[in-house]
Amino acid sequence: LALKGSNYAGLLERHRIHTKNVEHIVDSLRSERIEVRLVKRREYNEETVRWADAVVSAGGDGTMLLAASKVFDKFKPVIGVNTDPERSEGHLCLPVRYTHSFHEALQKLYRGEFRWQWRQRIRLYLEGTGINPAPVDLHEQQLSQEQHSRAHINERIQDQRSDISGPHLLPVRALNEVFIGESLSSRYAVCSVLFRENFKSCKPSFKFSLHRASYYEISVDDGPWEKQKSSGLNVCTGTGSKAWSYNINKVAHQAVEEILKIAKKHGNLNMPLNMELVQKVTNDYNESLLYSPEEPKMFFSIREPIVNRVFSSSRQRGFSSKVCVRSRCWDACMVVDGGTSFEFNDGAIASIMINTEDALCTVLLEE
Amino acid sequence: LALKGSNYAGLLERHRIHTKNVEHIVDSLRSERIEVRLVKRREYNEETVRWADAVVSAGGDGTMLLAASKVFDKFKPVIGVNTDPERSEGHLCLPVRYTHSFHEALQKLYRGEFRWQWRQRIRLYLEGTGINPAPVDLHEQQLSQEQHSRAHINERIQDQRSDISGPHLLPVRALNEVFIGESLSSRYAVCSVLFRENFKSCKPSFKFSLHRASYYEISVDDGPWEKQKSSGLNVCTGTGSKAWSYNINKVAHQAVEEILKIAKKHGNLNMPLNMELVQKVTNDYNESLLYSPEEPKMFFSIREPIVNRVFSSSRQRGFSSKVCVRSRCWDACMVVDGGTSFEFNDGAIASIMINTEDALCTVLLEE
């Protein structure tokens, strides 16, 4: 790693800090005579969740998403502690000062100096027309974070699909968002190429991959179907409105400045275009993209919509209670919280909505 | 296809139209006693290009990109004919009326009623620190568009890399853009899941994939290096300023309307906020993103920049002569014109620039 220019010493140090923080949390819990099971990703499963009265994630926001992904019980609290404040924003975790004084957080919980916060989550129904009536043949592989190798063989036979009549509720709940789009490296071949300069000894690998725009049809709140082409569709919760959705929809002050300049010229306005106004407008606009995690509504937005003779998008974003998507994609997926993906190819229909029964129970400590 | 809800009849019809259009082009050329070799994608190679005096692509913009990708001779004209006007914008092709009267285009060429248009292209240099001195072991596979199967085995041995000292000029020239970002489905495992409702007969495949933000460092026009985290970096030509770059950077009138509303409130302005003004400002702004294909300058833009305590991006977009990128990515690639990709992982450094020697020769017919 060091040879490649990576900061190995920094990596090691962050691991040391994280380990120390985890020990602190465990010690704080055990000193209150609370029974603690400390598990890593691989060992974290629904049986462990069933055993627990509450779940504490020790890591960053990603770890919190993973922790939440196995909790389906509305009354099982999940608390996140940010053990990696250098690298993670921790917006799903407790304020960062509790990382080093977790006992203080526990005291507040004992004294009732907190309130329950229910973060609404999204559920997904999937159905498809014309699926062949045969079981899907799968290979079960252990989930391995360290498995860098691309030597992956997927022997799933394409035309053996289950005969599913009616929409199927998928066993996941999105805490941040569901994203629908084409995979980047969907089909590729590896070719060796000889450089013109004749470097026969070095043959870099070329992957001929297709980056395709995603083509689908969308219906919002049972409205009319609209054909769209874009770089993907994002449907988020209030929690997720701070995450990827925010990055898709926020504007840069560079862009706001340019827009206001053009408006000033066209509207012949007497507007003092200073940095202060530009920054204020930018901040206000970006803040309007955020809303409470507890609101049972979704925000959908289309990433890089392609508008031309063939495709239009009358509504590129907005709030909704229900979003239906019909895939016309070649090799797309639905990605939940950036961690779980489902095939979503031509013929598949997804129905996306919030059901308050799926809410995740977290805590908001009094300050 | 029809069972899945796809429009098979429509697909067949478009193929019929395309085939007819191709015949028309070939007939028009042969009636002028021009020798024509008609090749499909698989047969199109540098030998064929060498044989030809000029290349005519018959398809959409994608076919034009493919045609251009094998032409490195500045004086070998490449002409695009849009045989699929229903599906392709054809902004790289001749105006759509020549599709049905190609002989008219040929007459203009004979009479000199045209001018040469040189579309500037981007070249890429790649270098890396600490690459092991051993040849890369590759499997050569035929490029196959019909190959849907995911049964892909990549036996490339990770640690056998060439010892390349100094930057390596890659044998590609980007006509539209170079895009740098993390692959979506970089590492995944397939797990079978039993539904709670106990549908044992149907086990959908879950791909646990990681969608990561891209982490890299960027230096513009030999300026200071800046760490950035985003959904990727796009560097385009004037030709490409109408393509993906446009979709990344354009604003929706919904957003402009909201921005002007906020500006009006904050600036206490007496501005009539009507649809006409909003549309005008939106169009002007979006048009400012486009520039001539013949200008030897690049436009870089960062897609969904992540700005927080750790990462900032002082310049999210702009024109430049040279862009250098140092990868800190896990499993990223550089994608050229959406069709060719190169590994671009932690330790690799890319230098991106325009050299007028790499321009693509096309024609602009007089109207």
Boltz contact constraints between the chains, C-beta under 6 A:
constraints:
  - contact:
      token1: [A, 3]
      token2: [B, 130]
      max_distance: 6.0
  - contact:
      token1: [A, 4]
      token2: [B, 130]
      max_distance: 6.0
  - contact:
      token1: [A, 4]
      token2: [B, 346]
      max_distance: 6.0
  - contact:
      token1: [A, 4]
      token2: [B, 347]
      max_distance: 6.0
  - contact:
      token1: [A, 5]
      token2: [B, 129]
      max_distance: 6.0
  - contact:
      token1: [A, 5]
      token2: [B, 347]
      max_distance: 6.0
  - contact:
      token1: [A, 6]
      token2: [B, 346]
      max_distance: 6.0
  - contact:
      token1: [A, 89]
      token2: [B, 308]
      max_distance: 6.0
  - contact:
      token1: [A, 129]
      token2: [B, 5]
      max_distance: 6.0
  - contact:
      token1: [A, 130]
      token2: [B, 3]
      max_distance: 6.0
  - contact:
      token1: [A, 130]
      token2: [B, 4]
      max_distance: 6.0
  - contact:
      token1: [A, 135]
      token2: [B, 201]
      max_distance: 6.0
  - contact:
      token1: [A, 136]
      token2: [B, 203]
      max_distance: 6.0
  - contact:
      token1: [A, 138]
      token2: [B, 190]
      max_distance: 6.0
  - contact:
      token1: [A, 138]
      token2: [B, 192]
      max_distance: 6.0
  - contact:
      token1: [A, 138]
      token2: [B, 203]
      max_distance: 6.0
  - contact:
      token1: [A, 138]
      token2: [B, 205]
      max_distance: 6.0
  - contact:
      token1: [A, 139]
      token2: [B, 190]
      max_distance: 6.0
  - contact:
      token1: [A, 140]
      token2: [B, 191]
      max_distance: 6.0
  - contact:
      token1: [A, 140]
      token2: [B, 192]
      max_distance: 6.0
  - contact:
      token1: [A, 141]
      token2: [B, 189]
      max_distance: 6.0
  - contact:
      token1: [A, 141]
      token2: [B, 190]
      max_distance: 6.0
  - contact:
      token1: [A, 143]
      token2: [B, 189]
      max_distance: 6.0
  - contact:
      token1: [A, 143]
      token2: [B, 208]
      max_distance: 6.0
  - contact:
      token1: [A, 150]
      token2: [B, 154]
      max_distance: 6.0
  - contact:
      token1: [A, 154]
      token2: [B, 150]
      max_distance: 6.0
  - contact:
      token1: [A, 156]
      token2: [B, 205]
      max_distance: 6.0
  - contact:
      token1: [A, 162]
      token2: [B, 201]
      max_distance: 6.0
  - contact:
      token1: [A, 162]
      token2: [B, 202]
      max_distance: 6.0
  - contact:
      token1: [A, 164]
      token2: [B, 202]
      max_distance: 6.0
  - contact:
      token1: [A, 183]
      token2: [B, 184]
      max_distance: 6.0
  - contact:
      token1: [A, 183]
      token2: [B, 185]
      max_distance: 6.0
  - contact:
      token1: [A, 184]
      token2: [B, 183]
      max_distance: 6.0
  - contact:
      token1: [A, 184]
      token2: [B, 184]
      max_distance: 6.0
  - contact:
      token1: [A, 185]
      token2: [B, 183]
      max_distance: 6.0
  - contact:
      token1: [A, 189]
      token2: [B, 141]
      max_distance: 6.0
  - contact:
      token1: [A, 189]
      token2: [B, 143]
      max_distance: 6.0
  - contact:
      token1: [A, 190]
      token2: [B, 138]
      max_distance: 6.0
  - contact:
      token1: [A, 190]
      token2: [B, 139]
      max_distance: 6.0
  - contact:
      token1: [A, 190]
      token2: [B, 141]
      max_distance: 6.0
  - contact:
      token1: [A, 191]
      token2: [B, 140]
      max_distance: 6.0
  - contact:
      token1: [A, 192]
      token2: [B, 138]
      max_distance: 6.0
  - contact:
      token1: [A, 192]
      token2: [B, 140]
      max_distance: 6.0
  - contact:
      token1: [A, 201]
      token2: [B, 135]
      max_distance: 6.0
  - contact:
      token1: [A, 201]
      token2: [B, 162]
      max_distance: 6.0
  - contact:
      token1: [A, 202]
      token2: [B, 162]
      max_distance: 6.0
  - contact:
      token1: [A, 202]
      token2: [B, 164]
      max_distance: 6.0
  - contact:
      token1: [A, 203]
      token2: [B, 136]
      max_distance: 6.0
  - contact:
      token1: [A, 203]
      token2: [B, 138]
      max_distance: 6.0
  - contact:
      token1: [A, 205]
      token2: [B, 138]
      max_distance: 6.0
  - contact:
      token1: [A, 205]
      token2: [B, 156]
      max_distance: 6.0
  - contact:
      token1: [A, 207]
      token2: [B, 341]
      max_distance: 6.0
  - contact:
      token1: [A, 208]
      token2: [B, 143]
      max_distance: 6.0
  - contact:
      token1: [A, 208]
      token2: [B, 340]
      max_distance: 6.0
  - contact:
      token1: [A, 209]
      token2: [B, 341]
      max_distance: 6.0
  - contact:
      token1: [A, 211]
      token2: [B, 335]
      max_distance: 6.0
  - contact:
      token1: [A, 211]
      token2: [B, 338]
      max_distance: 6.0
  - contact:
      token1: [A, 247]
      token2: [B, 304]
      max_distance: 6.0
  - contact:
      token1: [A, 247]
      token2: [B, 306]
      max_distance: 6.0
  - contact:
      token1: [A, 248]
      token2: [B, 304]
      max_distance: 6.0
  - contact:
      token1: [A, 252]
      token2: [B, 316]
      max_distance: 6.0
  - contact:
      token1: [A, 256]
      token2: [B, 259]
      max_distance: 6.0
  - contact:
      token1: [A, 259]
      token2: [B, 256]
      max_distance: 6.0
  - contact:
      token1: [A, 259]
      token2: [B, 259]
      max_distance: 6.0
  - contact:
      token1: [A, 259]
      token2: [B, 285]
      max_distance: 6.0
  - contact:
      token1: [A, 260]
      token2: [B, 263]
      max_distance: 6.0
  - contact:
      token1: [A, 262]
      token2: [B, 281]
      max_distance: 6.0
  - contact:
      token1: [A, 262]
      token2: [B, 284]
      max_distance: 6.0
  - contact:
      token1: [A, 262]
      token2: [B, 285]
      max_distance: 6.0
  - contact:
      token1: [A, 263]
      token2: [B, 260]
      max_distance: 6.0
  - contact:
      token1: [A, 263]
      token2: [B, 281]
      max_distance: 6.0
  - contact:
      token1: [A, 266]
      token2: [B, 280]
      max_distance: 6.0
  - contact:
      token1: [A, 267]
      token2: [B, 271]
      max_distance: 6.0
  - contact:
      token1: [A, 267]
      token2: [B, 277]
      max_distance: 6.0
  - contact:
      token1: [A, 269]
      token2: [B, 271]
      max_distance: 6.0
  - contact:
      token1: [A, 271]
      token2: [B, 267]
      max_distance: 6.0
  - contact:
      token1: [A, 271]
      token2: [B, 269]
      max_distance: 6.0
  - contact:
      token1: [A, 277]
      token2: [B, 267]
      max_distance: 6.0
  - contact:
      token1: [A, 280]
      token2: [B, 266]
      max_distance: 6.0
  - contact:
      token1: [A, 281]
      token2: [B, 262]
      max_distance: 6.0
  - contact:
      token1: [A, 281]
      token2: [B, 263]
      max_distance: 6.0
  - contact:
      token1: [A, 284]
      token2: [B, 262]
      max_distance: 6.0
  - contact:
      token1: [A, 285]
      token2: [B, 259]
      max_distance: 6.0
  - contact:
      token1: [A, 285]
      token2: [B, 262]
      max_distance: 6.0
  - contact:
      token1: [A, 304]
      token2: [B, 247]
      max_distance: 6.0
  - contact:
      token1: [A, 304]
      token2: [B, 248]
      max_distance: 6.0
  - contact:
      token1: [A, 306]
      token2: [B, 247]
      max_distance: 6.0
  - contact:
      token1: [A, 308]
      token2: [B, 89]
      max_distance: 6.0
  - contact:
      token1: [A, 316]
      token2: [B, 252]
      max_distance: 6.0
  - contact:
      token1: [A, 335]
      token2: [B, 211]
      max_distance: 6.0
  - contact:
      token1: [A, 338]
      token2: [B, 211]
      max_distance: 6.0
  - contact:
      token1: [A, 340]
      token2: [B, 208]
      max_distance: 6.0
  - contact:
      token1: [A, 341]
      token2: [B, 207]
      max_distance: 6.0
  - contact:
      token1: [A, 341]
      token2: [B, 209]
      max_distance: 6.0
  - contact:
      token1: [A, 346]
      token2: [B, 4]
      max_distance: 6.0
  - contact:
      token1: [A, 346]
      token2: [B, 6]
      max_distance: 6.0
  - contact:
      token1: [A, 347]
      token2: [B, 4]
      max_distance: 6.0
  - contact:
      token1: [A, 347]
      token2: [B, 5]
      max_distance: 6.0
